[in-house]
Amino acid sequence: MSAEVPTPQPEKPPARSRVVRSNRRQVLLFAALTVILTVATVWGGRIWLRNSETLIFAVGDGNGVEARFAARLAAVLNNTNSRLRLKIVPSGDSTKALAEFDRRQADLAVLRTDTKVPPRARALAILEHDVLLLISPGSKKIKSLADLKKRKIAVLADGDNSAAFVRNLLEISDSSDAASRVQMAPPDSTLDKLFASGGYGAVIAIAHASTIVKDKRFEQYAKRGGFTLNAIDESKALARRNPGISEETLATGVLSSSPALPDDDLDTIGLQWLLVTQSRMSSTTAGDLARTIYENKAELALEDGFASRIEPADTDKDAFVVAHPGAAEYINDETKSFMDRYSDLLYLGAAALSVIGSIFAGIYTKVTRIAPEKASELATAILDIGERMEHATSQDALDALQDELEAILRGAVIGLRDGTISSDGLDTFKLGYEFVRDEIAMRRESLKRRAGHDDNVVIVKTAQSA
């Protein structure tokens, strides 16, 4: 009958090795958790800093250019995942919309520079230019504004305030016949109808610069040769006298290419459509809104051309409507460095990393880490060897004790190297080791003498008697 060979059991790793591996795993775990929580904190802080904000946009007619532009802007903000949202509030007409803005019931509004500008309005962008076209019947030219004042004028424009603008421009007093001399043209009027009646000596058309380029009616009028487009030579003087007025130039052929209308660059005047916000709006919000507008111009343009050439607001301090500081900061410094753009997140990340790292270091040190054994605690095992030396009556027993003592010393050296044993009480350990080592040597000599002289052997003191 064959004897079964016992299967050797796998040796268990020393306790000290298990401690080292456990501590290393904990260090890696805490390091990973520190990074994960830091990233989560920074991301949460970014979301908190970029929390959603709803802005009220006051517009006039619900179907007018202001309302349609506001709707486009709201869609762009939503599509670009901006933190900003718009609430569009129709007010009936532009005057009422600006009144709500002036009463701080709205954050955004659109105004034309011939209107009364609310004192707290700050510009974000120039949405559109309106140009003034001075037209006379047939080949009759208008030589000056003084000549224009003598004529009955029809104003082709959207909104009744355009007639008031022309009266102020020509400095026509509010006399009884002022309204009859400068009248708004009837709806759906054309140049042919206005001049055919014989009652008007001039027509002033105020239209969006982006719209008249697409209007084919001027080309049809030019082919019939039924009117003359006049320059306003006093445009510079008018712009200096009226800050809301801008100098404009109509390029050759901009209204009609064949025949060319005008046949040469023509000086005239114009007005600007501004997107304005409250001066109290934060620079961050204004900057975010300005960046969205300037980076998405194509999506903001309306079908008829309005807002198809959005321009930066005038950042000069003497501008007619001062630019909002947040918009001015973006306009003047579009290319920010990485540090400028993300410095807040980096500072937040560094602070979060410091705090979270300190917390985990404290947890690791005080709670979860397997603390290293103090060197002084090993002295107890050494003294125990000294006590057992009393019962050692042979050289073999002393050799076993000697091996055990050396094993403790070897373990202490390894433990000090890998961190499982601290240096606390190292002097006590050293003193105990040297004491027991010397006693083993003395006991060994004593046994040798006893083996040779049994009657004269003097037993040395053991660690226990010591």
C-alpha positions in Angstrom: 0.0 0.0 0.0 1.6 3.2 -1.2 1.9 6.1 1.2 0.2 9.3 0.2 2.6 12.2 -0.2 1.0 15.2 1.6 0.4 18.1 -0.6 2.6 21.0 0.5 0.6 24.0 1.7 1.5 27.3 0.0 3.5 29.4 2.4 1.7 32.5 3.6 3.5 35.7 3.0 5.0 37.3 6.1 2.8 39.6 8.0 5.1 42.5 7.3 4.8 42.0 3.6 1.0 41.9 3.8 1.1 45.2 5.8 3.3 46.8 3.2 1.1 45.7 0.3 -2.0 46.8 2.2 -0.6 50.3 2.9 0.5 50.6 -0.7 -3.0 49.7 -2.0 -4.5 52.2 0.4 -2.1 55.0 -0.8 -3.0 54.3 -4.5 -6.7 54.1 -3.6 -6.6 57.4 -1.8 -4.6 59.1 -4.6 -7.1 57.9 -7.1 -10.0 59.1 -5.0 -8.3 62.5 -4.5 -8.0 63.0 -8.2 -11.6 61.9 -8.8 -13.0 64.1 -6.1 -10.9 67.1 -7.2 -12.1 66.8 -10.8 -15.7 66.4 -9.5 -15.3 69.5 -7.3 -13.9 71.6 -10.1 -16.6 70.4 -12.5 -19.3 71.1 -9.9 -17.7 74.5 -9.2 -17.7 75.3 -13.0 -21.4 74.4 -13.2 -22.1 76.4 -10.1 -20.3 79.4 -11.5 -22.0 79.0 -14.9 -25.5 78.5 -13.4 -28.3 79.4 -15.8 -29.4 83.0 -15.9 -32.6 84.2 -17.6 -32.5 87.7 -19.2 -35.7 89.6 -20.1 -35.6 91.0 -23.7 -38.2 93.8 -24.2 -39.3 94.2 -27.9 -41.8 96.3 -29.7 -44.2 94.7 -32.2 -44.3 90.9 -31.8 -43.7 90.5 -35.5 -41.1 93.3 -35.9 -37.4 93.0 -36.5 -36.6 93.3 -32.8 -38.8 90.4 -31.8 -37.5 88.2 -34.7 -33.9 89.0 -33.8 -34.6 88.2 -30.1 -36.0 84.9 -31.2 -32.9 84.1 -33.2 -30.7 85.1 -30.3 -32.7 82.9 -27.9 -32.3 79.9 -30.3 -28.6 80.5 -30.6 -28.1 80.6 -26.9 -30.0 77.3 -26.5 -28.1 75.6 -29.4 -24.7 76.6 -28.1 -25.5 75.3 -24.6 -25.0 78.7 -23.1 -25.9 79.3 -19.5 -28.0 82.3 -20.6 -31.6 82.1 -21.5 -34.0 84.8 -22.9 -37.5 85.7 -22.0 -39.0 87.8 -24.8 -41.6 90.3 -23.7 -43.5 92.1 -26.6 -44.6 95.7 -25.6 -46.6 96.8 -28.6 -44.0 99.3 -30.0 -40.4 100.3 -29.6 -41.2 103.3 -27.4 -43.0 101.2 -24.8 -40.2 98.6 -24.9 -37.6 101.2 -24.1 -39.8 102.6 -21.4 -39.8 99.1 -19.7 -36.1 99.0 -20.2 -35.7 102.4 -18.6 -37.8 101.2 -15.6 -35.4 98.3 -15.2 -38.1 95.8 -16.1 -36.0 94.4 -18.9 -32.3 93.5 -19.3 -32.1 93.8 -23.0 -33.6 96.1 -25.7 -32.9 97.3 -29.2 -32.9 101.0 -30.0 -32.2 103.2 -32.9 -29.9 106.1 -32.2 -32.5 108.8 -33.0 -34.5 107.8 -30.0 -34.0 109.0 -26.4 -31.4 106.7 -24.9 -32.1 105.5 -21.4 -29.2 106.7 -19.1 -28.4 103.2 -17.9 -28.2 101.7 -21.4 -24.9 100.1 -22.4 -24.2 98.9 -25.9 -23.4 95.2 -26.6 -23.3 95.3 -30.4 -24.3 97.3 -33.5 -27.0 95.2 -35.2 -27.8 97.3 -38.2 -27.3 100.6 -40.0 -30.2 102.7 -41.4 -29.2 104.9 -44.3 -31.1 108.0 -45.5 -31.8 108.2 -49.2 -32.6 111.8 -50.4 -34.7 111.4 -53.6 -36.1 114.1 -55.9 -38.5 113.7 -58.9 -37.1 113.5 -62.4 -33.7 115.2 -62.9 -34.3 117.9 -60.3 -31.4 117.9 -57.9 -31.6 119.0 -54.3 -28.5 121.2 -53.8 -28.6 121.6 -49.9 -30.6 121.1 -46.8 -31.8 124.7 -47.1 -33.2 123.8 -50.5 -34.8 120.7 -49.0 -36.6 122.7 -46.3 -38.6 124.5 -49.0 -40.1 121.3 -50.3 -42.9 119.1 -49.1 -41.4 115.9 -48.0 -42.7 112.3 -47.8 -40.9 110.0 -45.5 -40.7 106.3 -46.5 -39.8 104.3 -43.4 -41.1 102.0 -40.7 -42.4 103.8 -37.6 -43.9 107.2 -37.1 -40.8 108.4 -35.3 -38.9 108.7 -38.6 -41.0 111.8 -39.6 -40.0 113.4 -36.2 -36.4 112.6 -36.9 -36.5 114.3 -40.3 -38.1 117.4 -38.7 -35.4 117.6 -36.1 -32.7 117.0 -38.7 -34.0 119.9 -40.8 -34.7 122.0 -37.7 -38.2 122.5 -38.7 -40.0 124.0 -35.7 -43.2 122.5 -34.3 -45.3 125.0 -36.1 -48.9 124.4 -37.3 -47.7 123.5 -40.8 -44.7 121.3 -39.7 -46.7 118.1 -39.9 -48.0 119.0 -43.3 -44.6 119.8 -44.7 -43.0 116.5 -43.5 -45.4 113.6 -43.7 -45.2 109.9 -43.4 -45.9 108.3 -46.7 -49.1 106.2 -46.8 -48.6 102.4 -46.4 -47.5 100.5 -49.6 -46.5 103.8 -51.2 -44.0 103.7 -54.1 -41.8 106.5 -55.6 -43.9 106.4 -58.7 -47.1 107.0 -56.8 -45.7 109.7 -54.6 -44.1 111.7 -57.4 -47.1 111.1 -59.8 -49.4 113.0 -57.4 -47.3 116.1 -57.8 -47.7 117.0 -54.2 -44.2 116.1 -52.9 -41.0 117.8 -53.9 -38.8 115.2 -52.2 -38.9 111.7 -50.7 -36.6 110.7 -47.8 -36.4 106.9 -47.6 -34.9 105.5 -44.4 -34.1 101.8 -44.8 -31.8 99.2 -43.4 -28.5 99.2 -45.3 -28.6 95.4 -45.6 -32.1 95.5 -47.0 -31.7 98.1 -49.7 -29.0 96.0 -51.3 -31.5 93.3 -52.0 -34.4 95.6 -53.0 -34.8 95.3 -56.8 -37.3 98.1 -56.9 -34.5 100.7 -57.0 -33.1 99.1 -60.1 -36.5 99.2 -61.8 -36.8 102.9 -60.8 -33.4 103.6 -62.2 -34.2 102.0 -65.5 -37.3 104.2 -65.9 -35.2 107.3 -64.9 -38.0 108.7 -62.9 -36.0 110.1 -59.9 -32.6 111.5 -58.8 -30.6 110.3 -55.8 -29.0 113.2 -54.1 -25.9 113.5 -51.9 -26.1 115.2 -48.5 -23.0 117.3 -48.5 -23.6 118.5 -44.9 -23.3 114.9 -43.6 -20.1 115.6 -41.5 -21.6 118.7 -40.0 -24.8 116.9 -39.2 -22.9 114.0 -37.6 -21.0 116.5 -35.4 -24.1 118.3 -34.4 -26.2 115.2 -33.7 -24.2 112.4 -31.9 -26.8 109.8 -32.8 -26.2 110.4 -36.5 -23.4 108.6 -38.4 -21.7 109.4 -41.7 -22.5 106.9 -44.3 -21.3 106.4 -47.9 -23.3 104.6 -50.6 -20.9 102.8 -52.9 -21.2 103.0 -56.6 -23.9 100.7 -57.9 -25.1 99.5 -54.5 -28.8 100.2 -55.3 -28.6 99.2 -59.0 -25.8 97.8 -61.1 -27.3 98.5 -64.5 -27.7 101.4 -64.7 -25.3 102.2 -61.8 -27.1 103.8 -58.9 -25.5 105.8 -57.5 -23.1 106.4 -60.4 -20.4 107.4 -57.9 -19.8 107.1 -54.2 -22.4 109.2 -52.5 -22.2 110.8 -49.0 -25.3 110.6 -46.8 -26.2 110.1 -43.2 -27.5 107.2 -41.2 -28.6 105.8 -37.9 -27.5 102.7 -35.9 -29.6 99.9 -34.3 -27.9 99.0 -31.1 -28.5 96.0 -28.8 -28.3 97.5 -25.3 -28.3 96.1 -21.8 -28.5 97.5 -18.3 -25.3 99.0 -16.9 -25.8 96.8 -13.7 -25.4 93.6 -15.7 -22.2 91.7 -14.6 -19.2 91.8 -16.9 -19.2 88.0 -17.1 -22.8 87.9 -18.4 -22.2 90.8 -20.8 -19.0 89.2 -22.1 -20.7 85.8 -22.5 -23.6 87.4 -24.4 -21.2 89.5 -26.6 -19.1 86.4 -27.4 -22.2 84.4 -28.4 -23.4 87.2 -30.7 -20.1 87.8 -32.4 -19.3 84.1 -32.9 -22.7 83.3 -34.4 -23.4 86.2 -36.7 -24.6 84.1 -39.6 -27.3 82.4 -37.4 -28.6 85.7 -36.1 -29.2 87.4 -39.5 -32.9 87.7 -40.5 -34.3 86.7 -43.8 -34.7 90.3 -45.0 -31.0 91.0 -44.2 -31.5 92.7 -40.8 -28.5 92.0 -38.5 -26.6 90.3 -41.3 -23.5 92.5 -40.6 -23.3 92.8 -36.9 -20.4 95.0 -35.7 -18.7 95.5 -32.4 -20.0 98.2 -30.2 -18.0 101.5 -30.1 -15.7 101.1 -27.1 -14.6 104.8 -27.1 -15.4 106.6 -23.9 -17.1 109.4 -25.9 -19.3 107.0 -27.9 -23.0 108.0 -28.2 -23.9 104.9 -26.2 -21.0 103.6 -24.1 -20.1 99.9 -24.6 -20.7 97.7 -21.6 -17.4 96.9 -19.8 -17.9 93.2 -20.3 -18.5 93.6 -24.0 -15.6 96.0 -24.3 -13.3 93.6 -22.6 -14.2 90.9 -25.1 -14.0 93.2 -28.1 -10.6 94.6 -27.2 -9.1 91.2 -26.2 -10.7 88.4 -28.2 -7.6 86.1 -27.9 -7.2 85.3 -24.3 -4.4 83.1 -23.1 -5.1 79.7 -21.6 -4.2 81.0 -18.1 -6.5 84.0 -18.5 -9.4 81.8 -19.7 -9.1 79.0 -17.2 -7.2 80.7 -14.3 -10.3 80.6 -12.0 -10.7 76.8 -12.6 -7.0 76.2 -12.0 -7.1 78.1 -8.7 -10.3 76.3 -7.7 -8.6 72.9 -8.6 -5.5 73.7 -6.6 -7.5 74.7 -3.6 -9.7 71.6 -3.9 -6.7 69.3 -4.4 -5.1 70.8 -1.2 -8.2 70.4 0.9 -9.2 66.9 -0.3 -5.6 65.7 -0.2 -5.2 66.9 3.4 -8.5 65.1 4.4 -7.4 61.8 2.8 -3.9 62.1 4.3 -5.5 62.5 7.7 -7.8 59.5 7.1 -5.0 57.4 5.9 -2.7 58.3 8.8 -5.2 58.0 11.6 -7.9 55.5 10.5 -7.3 53.1 7.6 -3.5 52.8 7.4 -1.9 49.9 9.3 0.4 51.8 11.6 4.1 50.7 11.7 5.3 48.8 14.7 7.5 50.8 17.0 11.1 49.6 17.4 10.7 49.8 21.1 7.9 47.2 21.0 10.4 44.7 19.6 12.5 45.0 22.8 9.8 42.9 24.6 10.5 40.0 22.2 14.2 40.4 22.8 13.9 40.4 26.6 11.6 37.3 26.3 14.6 35.5 24.6 16.7 36.6 27.5 14.3 35.1 30.0 14.2 31.8 28.1 17.9 31.6 28.2 17.7 30.4 31.8 16.3 27.1 30.6 18.9 26.7 27.8 21.2 23.9 29.0 22.9 23.1 25.7 24.7 24.7 22.9 21.9 23.8 20.5 19.3 25.6 22.6 21.6 28.7 22.7 22.0 28.5 18.9 18.2 28.4 18.5 17.9 31.5 20.7 20.8 33.2 18.8 19.0 32.5 15.5 15.7 33.9 16.9 17.5 37.1 18.1 19.2 37.6 14.8 15.8 37.1 13.0 14.3 39.9 15.1 17.3 42.1 14.2 16.9 41.3 10.5 13.2 42.0 10.6 13.8 45.3 12.3 16.3 46.4 9.7 13.9 45.4 6.9 10.9 47.0 8.6 12.8 50.3 9.1 13.6 50.2 5.4 10.0 49.5 4.1 8.2 51.6 6.7 6.5 48.8 8.6 8.6 49.6 11.7 9.1 53.1 12.9 12.2 54.5 14.5 10.4 55.3 17.7 12.3 53.6 20.6 15.2 52.5 18.4 17.6 53.2 21.2 15.7 51.0 23.6 15.7 48.2 20.9 19.4 48.6 20.4 20.1 48.4 24.1 17.9 45.3 24.6 19.5 43.6 21.6 23.1 44.2 22.8 22.2 43.1 26.4 20.7 39.8 25.3 23.4 39.2 22.7 26.1 39.6 25.4 24.2 37.4 27.8 23.9 34.6 25.2 27.7 34.8 24.7 28.2 34.7 28.5 25.8 31.7 28.8 27.6 29.9 26.0 31.0 30.4 27.8 29.4 29.2 31.0 28.1 26.0 29.5 31.6 25.3 28.0 33.2 25.7 31.4 30.5 23.6 33.1 31.2 20.8 30.6 34.9 20.9 31.6 34.6 21.7 35.3 31.2 20.6 36.6 32.1 21.3 40.2 33.3 24.9 39.7 30.7 26.3 37.4 29.3 29.7 38.2 25.9 30.3 36.7 25.7 33.8 35.1 22.7 36.1 35.6 20.0 35.7 33.1 17.9 38.5 31.6 15.1 37.5 34.0 17.3 37.9 37.1 18.6 41.1 35.7 
